[in-house]
C-alpha cells in the first residue's frame, strides 16, 4: 500500500500528509523552511502543523524565540490506534447494554 493512501486511511488530510512527510526526514525545522519545501502559504502550513500537533504527530520546540517543529516517530500512529482501541473496549459493555434496551 502506498504511504499516502495509508495515511489518508488513518485519517490525515492531504495537506497533513504532505507536511508530515516533508518534516519526517528533516529533524527540527522552522515554519518558513517547511512552507518553502511543501510550497504552501505559511498560514496553511502553520494551521496544518497545529492540527498535526493536536494529533500528537508533531512536536514543537522553541529556541531563542523561534518555534521549530519536528515530526513524531512513525510508531506514534500505532500507539494512538492502540489507545483508541483500549478506550472503545472500556466502554463496549456499556454500548452493548444500551443496544439491548
N, CA, C and O atoms as CSV, one atom per row, in Angstrom:
chain,resi,resn,atom,element,x,y,z
A,1,UNK,N,N,0.849,-1.183,0.000
A,1,UNK,CA,C,0.000,0.000,0.000
A,1,UNK,C,C,0.890,1.240,0.000
A,1,UNK,O,O,1.897,1.293,0.707
A,2,UNK,N,N,0.524,2.196,-0.769
A,2,UNK,CA,C,1.264,3.447,-0.859
A,2,UNK,C,C,1.167,4.224,0.459
A,2,UNK,O,O,0.133,4.198,1.126
A,3,UNK,N,N,2.236,4.905,0.822
A,3,UNK,CA,C,2.291,5.647,2.089
A,3,UNK,C,C,1.158,6.657,2.201
A,3,UNK,O,O,0.472,6.710,3.222
A,4,UNK,N,N,0.956,7.460,1.157
A,4,UNK,CA,C,-0.082,8.490,1.209
A,4,UNK,C,C,-1.466,7.884,1.396
A,4,UNK,O,O,-2.290,8.428,2.131
A,5,UNK,N,N,-1.720,6.770,0.737
A,5,UNK,CA,C,-3.010,6.097,0.857
A,5,UNK,C,C,-3.220,5.598,2.281
A,5,UNK,O,O,-4.303,5.749,2.847
A,6,UNK,N,N,-2.182,5.007,2.854
A,6,UNK,CA,C,-2.275,4.501,4.223
A,6,UNK,C,C,-2.529,5.638,5.210
A,6,UNK,O,O,-3.349,5.502,6.118
A,7,UNK,N,N,-1.832,6.751,5.036
A,7,UNK,CA,C,-2.013,7.890,5.942
A,7,UNK,C,C,-3.392,8.522,5.775
A,7,UNK,O,O,-3.978,9.018,6.738
A,8,UNK,N,N,-3.901,8.500,4.551
A,8,UNK,CA,C,-5.248,9.021,4.321
A,8,UNK,C,C,-6.283,8.122,5.004
A,8,UNK,O,O,-7.237,8.618,5.604
A,9,UNK,N,N,-6.095,6.807,4.915
A,9,UNK,CA,C,-6.983,5.865,5.593
A,9,UNK,C,C,-6.900,6.029,7.115
A,9,UNK,O,O,-7.879,5.801,7.826
A,10,UNK,N,N,-5.734,6.421,7.601
A,10,UNK,CA,C,-5.551,6.674,9.031
A,10,UNK,C,C,-6.381,7.873,9.480
A,10,UNK,O,O,-6.799,7.960,10.634
A,11,UNK,N,N,-6.614,8.807,8.534
A,11,UNK,CA,C,-7.438,9.962,8.870
A,11,UNK,C,C,-6.788,11.309,8.641
A,11,UNK,O,O,-7.345,12.341,9.013
A,12,UNK,N,N,-5.613,11.310,8.031
A,12,UNK,CA,C,-4.953,12.579,7.755
A,12,UNK,C,C,-5.452,13.175,6.445
A,12,UNK,O,O,-5.828,12.455,5.520
A,13,UNK,N,N,-5.449,14.502,6.385
A,13,UNK,CA,C,-5.810,15.191,5.144
A,13,UNK,C,C,-4.600,15.188,4.209
A,13,UNK,O,O,-3.490,14.847,4.617
A,14,UNK,N,N,-4.824,15.568,2.967
A,14,UNK,CA,C,-3.720,15.611,2.007
A,14,UNK,C,C,-2.641,16.605,2.440
A,14,UNK,O,O,-1.451,16.332,2.286
A,15,UNK,N,N,-3.050,17.751,2.978
A,15,UNK,CA,C,-2.078,18.740,3.454
A,15,UNK,C,C,-1.295,18.205,4.642
A,15,UNK,O,O,-0.081,18.389,4.721
A,16,UNK,N,N,-1.983,17.545,5.567
A,16,UNK,CA,C,-1.301,16.972,6.729
A,16,UNK,C,C,-0.288,15.922,6.287
A,16,UNK,O,O,0.815,15.848,6.829
A,17,UNK,N,N,-0.661,15.120,5.310
A,17,UNK,CA,C,0.244,14.088,4.795
A,17,UNK,C,C,1.479,14.727,4.183
A,17,UNK,O,O,2.604,14.317,4.468
A,18,UNK,N,N,1.268,15.730,3.344
A,18,UNK,CA,C,2.385,16.381,2.661
A,18,UNK,C,C,3.331,17.040,3.667
A,18,UNK,O,O,4.550,16.922,3.542
A,19,UNK,N,N,2.778,17.728,4.657
A,19,UNK,CA,C,3.612,18.399,5.661
A,19,UNK,C,C,4.338,17.370,6.524
A,19,UNK,O,O,5.536,17.512,6.770
A,20,UNK,N,N,3.639,16.345,6.984
A,20,UNK,CA,C,4.268,15.320,7.830
A,20,UNK,C,C,5.404,14.622,7.082
A,20,UNK,O,O,6.494,14.455,7.630
A,21,UNK,N,N,5.159,14.217,5.848
A,21,UNK,CA,C,6.184,13.506,5.080
A,21,UNK,C,C,7.380,14.407,4.774
A,21,UNK,O,O,8.514,13.931,4.732
A,22,UNK,N,N,7.142,15.694,4.561
A,22,UNK,CA,C,8.249,16.628,4.331
A,22,UNK,C,C,9.059,16.823,5.606
A,22,UNK,O,O,10.282,16.952,5.559
A,23,UNK,N,N,8.380,16.844,6.728
A,23,UNK,CA,C,9.020,17.094,8.018
A,23,UNK,C,C,9.779,15.876,8.545
A,23,UNK,O,O,10.786,16.025,9.238
A,24,UNK,N,N,9.312,14.696,8.226
A,24,UNK,CA,C,9.851,13.457,8.797
A,24,UNK,C,C,11.372,13.320,8.694
A,24,UNK,O,O,12.010,13.025,9.705
A,25,UNK,N,N,11.979,13.518,7.528
A,25,UNK,CA,C,13.438,13.317,7.460
A,25,UNK,C,C,14.268,14.512,7.914
A,25,UNK,O,O,15.494,14.420,7.963
A,26,UNK,N,N,13.626,15.636,8.250
A,26,UNK,CA,C,14.373,16.869,8.464
A,26,UNK,C,C,14.796,17.157,9.898
A,26,UNK,O,O,15.666,18.001,10.114
A,27,UNK,N,N,14.218,16.495,10.869
A,27,UNK,CA,C,14.507,16.861,12.250
A,27,UNK,C,C,13.785,18.148,12.593
A,27,UNK,O,O,12.682,18.386,12.102
A,28,UNK,N,N,14.385,18.982,13.426
A,28,UNK,CA,C,13.758,20.253,13.815
A,28,UNK,C,C,13.945,21.288,12.711
A,28,UNK,O,O,15.048,21.495,12.206
A,29,UNK,N,N,12.847,21.926,12.354
A,29,UNK,CA,C,12.886,22.922,11.281
A,29,UNK,C,C,11.832,23.986,11.571
A,29,UNK,O,O,10.802,23.695,12.180
A,30,UNK,N,N,12.088,25.206,11.139
A,30,UNK,CA,C,11.126,26.273,11.419
A,30,UNK,C,C,10.027,26.342,10.365
A,30,UNK,O,O,10.115,25.720,9.306
A,31,UNK,N,N,9.018,27.095,10.675
A,31,UNK,CA,C,7.824,27.207,9.830
A,31,UNK,C,C,8.152,27.659,8.416
A,31,UNK,O,O,7.643,27.100,7.445
A,32,UNK,N,N,8.998,28.665,8.302
A,32,UNK,CA,C,9.329,29.217,6.991
A,32,UNK,C,C,9.971,28.174,6.083
A,32,UNK,O,O,9.650,28.090,4.898
A,33,UNK,N,N,10.879,27.380,6.645
A,33,UNK,CA,C,11.543,26.344,5.854
A,33,UNK,C,C,10.571,25.250,5.419
A,33,UNK,O,O,10.658,24.749,4.298
A,34,UNK,N,N,9.653,24.883,6.297
A,34,UNK,CA,C,8.659,23.864,5.933
A,34,UNK,C,C,7.782,24.391,4.798
A,34,UNK,O,O,7.511,23.682,3.829
A,35,UNK,N,N,7.341,25.646,4.931
A,35,UNK,CA,C,6.478,26.249,3.896
A,35,UNK,C,C,7.171,26.256,2.538
A,35,UNK,O,O,6.526,26.015,1.517
A,36,UNK,N,N,8.468,26.528,2.512
A,36,UNK,CA,C,9.220,26.511,1.248
A,36,UNK,C,C,9.225,25.113,0.634
A,36,UNK,O,O,9.056,24.951,-0.574
A,37,UNK,N,N,9.420,24.108,1.487
A,37,UNK,CA,C,9.538,22.737,0.990
A,37,UNK,C,C,8.217,22.171,0.467
A,37,UNK,O,O,8.210,21.415,-0.505
A,38,UNK,N,N,7.110,22.529,1.100
A,38,UNK,CA,C,5.828,21.975,0.671
A,38,UNK,C,C,5.084,22.898,-0.277
A,38,UNK,O,O,4.058,22.520,-0.844
A,39,UNK,N,N,5.596,24.103,-0.448
A,39,UNK,CA,C,5.010,25.083,-1.369
A,39,UNK,C,C,3.554,25.406,-1.031
A,39,UNK,O,O,2.697,25.481,-1.911
A,40,UNK,N,N,3.298,25.593,0.261
A,40,UNK,CA,C,2.007,26.061,0.761
A,40,UNK,C,C,2.244,27.423,1.403
A,40,UNK,O,O,3.363,27.719,1.822
A,41,UNK,N,N,1.208,28.256,1.486
A,41,UNK,CA,C,1.348,29.512,2.237
A,41,UNK,C,C,1.692,29.212,3.701
A,41,UNK,O,O,1.294,28.184,4.249
A,42,UNK,N,N,2.439,30.131,4.317
A,42,UNK,CA,C,2.857,29.910,5.705
A,42,UNK,C,C,1.673,29.709,6.645
A,42,UNK,O,O,1.747,28.899,7.569
A,43,UNK,N,N,0.579,30.443,6.415
A,43,UNK,CA,C,-0.583,30.288,7.299
A,43,UNK,C,C,-1.172,28.890,7.180
A,43,UNK,O,O,-1.594,28.309,8.180
A,44,UNK,N,N,-1.206,28.352,5.980
A,44,UNK,CA,C,-1.709,26.997,5.761
A,44,UNK,C,C,-0.816,25.982,6.474
A,44,UNK,O,O,-1.309,25.059,7.123
A,45,UNK,N,N,0.491,26.158,6.350
A,45,UNK,CA,C,1.441,25.248,6.997
A,45,UNK,C,C,1.305,25.361,8.514
A,45,UNK,O,O,1.315,24.350,9.216
A,46,UNK,N,N,1.179,26.579,9.016
A,46,UNK,CA,C,1.035,26.783,10.459
A,46,UNK,C,C,-0.201,26.059,10.991
A,46,UNK,O,O,-0.128,25.349,11.995
A,47,UNK,N,N,-1.330,26.242,10.316
A,47,UNK,CA,C,-2.563,25.566,10.740
A,47,UNK,C,C,-2.432,24.050,10.643
A,47,UNK,O,O,-2.874,23.324,11.534
A,48,UNK,N,N,-1.832,23.582,9.573
A,48,UNK,CA,C,-1.638,22.142,9.383
A,48,UNK,C,C,-0.733,21.572,10.471
A,48,UNK,O,O,-1.002,20.492,10.996
A,49,UNK,N,N,0.332,22.285,10.811
A,49,UNK,CA,C,1.223,21.840,11.877
A,49,UNK,C,C,0.499,21.790,13.217
A,49,UNK,O,O,0.733,20.889,14.022
A,50,UNK,N,N,-0.370,22.750,13.452
A,50,UNK,CA,C,-1.135,22.740,14.696
A,50,UNK,C,C,-2.084,21.543,14.755
A,50,UNK,O,O,-2.246,20.934,15.813
A,51,UNK,N,N,-2.707,21.205,13.637
A,51,UNK,CA,C,-3.571,20.017,13.603
A,51,UNK,C,C,-2.745,18.758,13.879
A,51,UNK,O,O,-3.167,17.887,14.640
A,52,UNK,N,N,-1.575,18.670,13.259
A,52,UNK,CA,C,-0.699,17.521,13.482
A,52,UNK,C,C,-0.206,17.480,14.927
A,52,UNK,O,O,-0.056,16.405,15.509
A,53,UNK,N,N,0.043,18.647,15.497
A,53,UNK,CA,C,0.473,18.739,16.898
A,53,UNK,C,C,-0.631,18.216,17.823
A,53,UNK,O,O,-0.360,17.473,18.767
A,54,UNK,N,N,-1.876,18.612,17.542
A,54,UNK,CA,C,-3.011,18.155,18.350
A,54,UNK,C,C,-3.187,16.641,18.251
A,54,UNK,O,O,-3.651,16.003,19.196
A,55,UNK,N,N,-2.820,16.075,17.116
A,55,UNK,CA,C,-2.929,14.627,16.923
A,55,UNK,C,C,-1.712,13.893,17.478
A,55,UNK,O,O,-1.656,12.664,17.444
A,56,UNK,N,N,-0.741,14.645,17.988
A,56,UNK,CA,C,0.454,14.039,18.565
A,56,UNK,C,C,1.484,13.593,17.543
A,56,UNK,O,O,2.377,12.809,17.865
A,57,UNK,N,N,1.370,14.079,16.324
A,57,UNK,CA,C,2.267,13.645,15.263
A,57,UNK,C,C,3.414,14.610,15.006
A,57,UNK,O,O,4.323,14.315,14.230
A,58,UNK,N,N,3.367,15.767,15.662
A,58,UNK,CA,C,4.408,16.782,15.529
A,58,UNK,C,C,4.676,17.354,16.913
A,58,UNK,O,O,3.757,17.534,17.712
A,59,UNK,N,N,5.942,17.637,17.188
A,59,UNK,CA,C,6.276,18.306,18.445
A,59,UNK,C,C,6.811,19.704,18.131
A,59,UNK,O,O,7.310,19.965,17.036
A,60,UNK,N,N,6.694,20.593,19.119
A,60,UNK,CA,C,7.167,21.971,18.981
A,60,UNK,C,C,8.307,22.201,19.958
A,60,UNK,O,O,8.271,21.745,21.100
A,61,UNK,N,N,9.315,22.915,19.491
A,61,UNK,CA,C,10.439,23.295,20.326
A,61,UNK,C,C,10.707,24.778,20.069
A,61,UNK,O,O,10.813,25.203,18.918
A,62,UNK,N,N,10.815,25.558,21.139
A,62,UNK,CA,C,11.094,26.990,20.981
A,62,UNK,C,C,12.551,27.239,21.338
A,62,UNK,O,O,12.994,26.952,22.450
A,63,UNK,N,N,13.287,27.781,20.371
A,63,UNK,CA,C,14.698,28.104,20.562
A,63,UNK,C,C,14.894,29.582,20.233
A,63,UNK,O,O,14.638,30.015,19.109
A,64,UNK,N,N,15.346,30.347,21.215
A,64,UNK,CA,C,15.607,31.775,21.018
A,64,UNK,C,C,14.412,32.494,20.405
A,64,UNK,O,O,14.569,33.342,19.527
A,65,UNK,N,N,13.224,32.150,20.872
A,65,UNK,CA,C,12.011,32.822,20.422
A,65,UNK,C,C,11.450,32.324,19.097
A,65,UNK,O,O,10.429,32.832,18.635
A,66,UNK,N,N,12.088,31.354,18.485
A,66,UNK,CA,C,11.626,30.806,17.208
A,66,UNK,C,C,11.103,29.401,17.452
A,66,UNK,O,O,11.762,28.590,18.103
A,67,UNK,N,N,9.911,29.113,16.925
A,67,UNK,CA,C,9.323,27.787,17.085
A,67,UNK,C,C,9.822,26.861,15.986
A,67,UNK,O,O,9.740,27.177,14.799
A,68,UNK,N,N,10.335,25.723,16.401
A,68,UNK,CA,C,10.773,24.682,15.477
A,68,UNK,C,C,9.829,23.495,15.624
A,68,UNK,O,O,9.325,23.219,16.713
A,69,UNK,N,N,9.603,22.810,14.540
A,69,UNK,CA,C,8.703,21.668,14.520
A,69,UNK,C,C,9.483,20.423,14.140
A,69,UNK,O,O,10.449,20.470,13.378
A,70,UNK,N,N,9.034,19.307,14.696
A,70,UNK,CA,C,9.675,18.034,14.396
A,70,UNK,C,C,8.599,16.954,14.317
A,70,UNK,O,O,7.703,16.900,15.159
A,71,UNK,N,N,8.691,16.106,13.315
A,71,UNK,CA,C,7.739,15.002,13.171
A,71,UNK,C,C,7.969,13.983,14.278
A,71,UNK,O,O,9.111,13.651,14.598
A,72,UNK,N,N,6.894,13.494,14.856
A,72,UNK,CA,C,6.994,12.431,15.850
A,72,UNK,C,C,7.378,11.134,15.158
A,72,UNK,O,O,7.226,10.992,13.945
A,73,UNK,N,N,7.870,10.206,15.931
A,73,UNK,CA,C,8.241,8.904,15.408
A,73,UNK,C,C,7.014,8.244,14.776
A,73,UNK,O,O,5.925,8.320,15.344
A,74,UNK,N,N,7.160,7.608,13.628
A,74,UNK,CA,C,6.020,6.950,12.981
A,74,UNK,C,C,5.306,5.922,13.865
A,74,UNK,O,O,4.138,5.616,13.627
A,75,UNK,N,N,5.985,5.392,14.872
A,75,UNK,CA,C,5.332,4.465,15.804
A,75,UNK,C,C,4.169,5.113,16.535
A,75,UNK,O,O,3.310,4.419,17.077
A,76,UNK,N,N,4.138,6.431,16.552
A,76,UNK,CA,C,3.058,7.164,17.225
A,76,UNK,C,C,1.697,6.801,16.619
A,76,UNK,O,O,0.690,6.795,17.326
A,77,UNK,N,N,1.662,6.504,15.332
A,77,UNK,CA,C,0.404,6.112,14.687
A,77,UNK,C,C,-0.174,4.867,15.361
A,77,UNK,O,O,-1.365,4.816,15.666
A,78,UNK,N,N,0.669,3.875,15.587
A,78,UNK,CA,C,0.228,2.624,16.205
A,78,UNK,C,C,-0.165,2.867,17.657
A,78,UNK,O,O,-1.178,2.346,18.125
A,79,UNK,N,N,0.637,3.659,18.372
A,79,UNK,CA,C,0.315,3.975,19.769
A,79,UNK,C,C,-1.054,4.628,19.882
A,79,UNK,O,O,-1.842,4.284,20.764
A,80,UNK,N,N,-1.334,5.567,18.990
A,80,UNK,CA,C,-2.625,6.264,19.007
A,80,UNK,C,C,-3.767,5.295,18.735
A,80,UNK,O,O,-4.804,5.352,19.395
A,81,UNK,N,N,-3.579,4.407,17.768
A,81,UNK,CA,C,-4.621,3.425,17.467
A,81,UNK,C,C,-4.858,2.485,18.642
A,81,UNK,O,O,-6.000,2.125,18.929
A,82,UNK,N,N,-3.788,2.088,19.321
A,82,UNK,CA,C,-3.933,1.219,20.495
A,82,UNK,C,C,-4.717,1.927,21.597
A,82,UNK,O,O,-5.577,1.324,22.239
A,83,UNK,N,N,-4.417,3.207,21.812
A,83,UNK,CA,C,-5.130,3.974,22.838
A,83,UNK,C,C,-6.615,4.087,22.500
A,83,UNK,O,O,-7.468,3.945,23.376
A,84,UNK,N,N,-6.917,4.341,21.237
A,84,UNK,CA,C,-8.317,4.445,20.815
A,84,UNK,C,C,-9.029,3.097,20.985
A,84,UNK,O,O,-10.184,3.041,21.409
A,85,UNK,N,N,-8.327,2.027,20.651
A,85,UNK,CA,C,-8.913,0.692,20.799
A,85,UNK,C,C,-9.214,0.406,22.265
A,85,UNK,O,O,-10.296,-0.078,22.597
A,86,UNK,N,N,-8.259,0.705,23.140
A,86,UNK,CA,C,-8.462,0.477,24.574
A,86,UNK,C,C,-9.628,1.308,25.110
A,86,UNK,O,O,-10.409,0.834,25.935
A,87,UNK,N,N,-9.738,2.535,24.641
A,87,UNK,CA,C,-10.832,3.406,25.073
A,87,UNK,C,C,-12.180,2.819,24.666
A,87,UNK,O,O,-13.112,2.765,25.469
A,88,UNK,N,N,-12.273,2.386,23.427
A,88,UNK,CA,C,-13.535,1.802,22.957
A,88,UNK,C,C,-13.845,0.486,23.655
A,88,UNK,O,O,-15.000,0.199,23.969
A,89,UNK,N,N,-12.813,-0.310,23.896
A,89,UNK,CA,C,-13.045,-1.572,24.615
A,89,UNK,C,C,-13.548,-1.328,26.033
A,89,UNK,O,O,-14.315,-2.129,26.567
A,90,UNK,N,N,-13.122,-0.229,26.642
A,90,UNK,CA,C,-13.553,0.066,28.013
A,90,UNK,C,C,-15.030,0.448,28.092
A,90,UNK,O,O,-15.666,0.240,29.125
A,91,UNK,N,N,-15.577,1.000,27.018
A,91,UNK,CA,C,-16.995,1.396,27.031
A,91,UNK,C,C,-17.877,0.432,26.243
A,91,UNK,O,O,-19.095,0.606,26.189
A,92,UNK,N,N,-17.274,-0.571,25.639
A,92,UNK,CA,C,-18.036,-1.517,24.824
A,92,UNK,C,C,-19.162,-2.194,25.594
A,92,UNK,O,O,-20.267,-2.291,25.060
A,93,UNK,N,N,-18.945,-2.667,26.820
A,93,UNK,CA,C,-20.065,-3.270,27.556
A,93,UNK,C,C,-21.233,-2.289,27.755
A,93,UNK,O,O,-22.396,-2.679,27.654
A,94,UNK,N,N,-20.923,-1.039,28.033
A,94,UNK,CA,C,-21.977,-0.034,28.188
A,94,UNK,C,C,-22.734,0.177,26.878
A,94,UNK,O,O,-23.958,0.312,26.869
A,95,UNK,N,N,-21.996,0.204,25.784
A,95,UNK,CA,C,-22.643,0.375,24.478
A,95,UNK,C,C,-23.540,-0.819,24.159
A,95,UNK,O,O,-24.646,-0.660,23.641
A,96,UNK,N,N,-23.048,-2.012,24.477
A,96,UNK,CA,C,-23.863,-3.204,24.235
A,96,UNK,C,C,-25.124,-3.201,25.102
A,96,UNK,O,O,-26.189,-3.634,24.663
A,97,UNK,N,N,-24.995,-2.717,26.320
A,97,UNK,CA,C,-26.151,-2.625,27.210
A,97,UNK,C,C,-27.183,-1.635,26.658
A,97,UNK,O,O,-28.387,-1.886,26.710
A,98,UNK,N,N,-26.704,-0.528,26.139
A,98,UNK,CA,C,-27.619,0.464,25.538
A,98,UNK,C,C,-28.362,-0.149,24.360
A,98,UNK,O,O,-29.556,0.085,24.179
A,99,UNK,N,N,-27.650,-0.933,23.563
A,99,UNK,CA,C,-28.280,-1.564,22.396
A,99,UNK,C,C,-29.391,-2.533,22.813
A,99,UNK,O,O,-30.412,-2.635,22.134
A,100,UNK,N,N,-29.194,-3.239,23.917
A,100,UNK,CA,C,-30.180,-4.199,24.383
A,100,UNK,C,C,-31.480,-3.525,24.825
A,100,UNK,O,O,-32.552,-4.126,24.751
A,101,UNK,N,N,-31.382,-2.294,25.276
A,101,UNK,CA,C,-32.576,-1.605,25.791
A,101,UNK,C,C,-33.493,-1.250,24.702
A,101,UNK,O,O,-34.548,-0.666,24.949
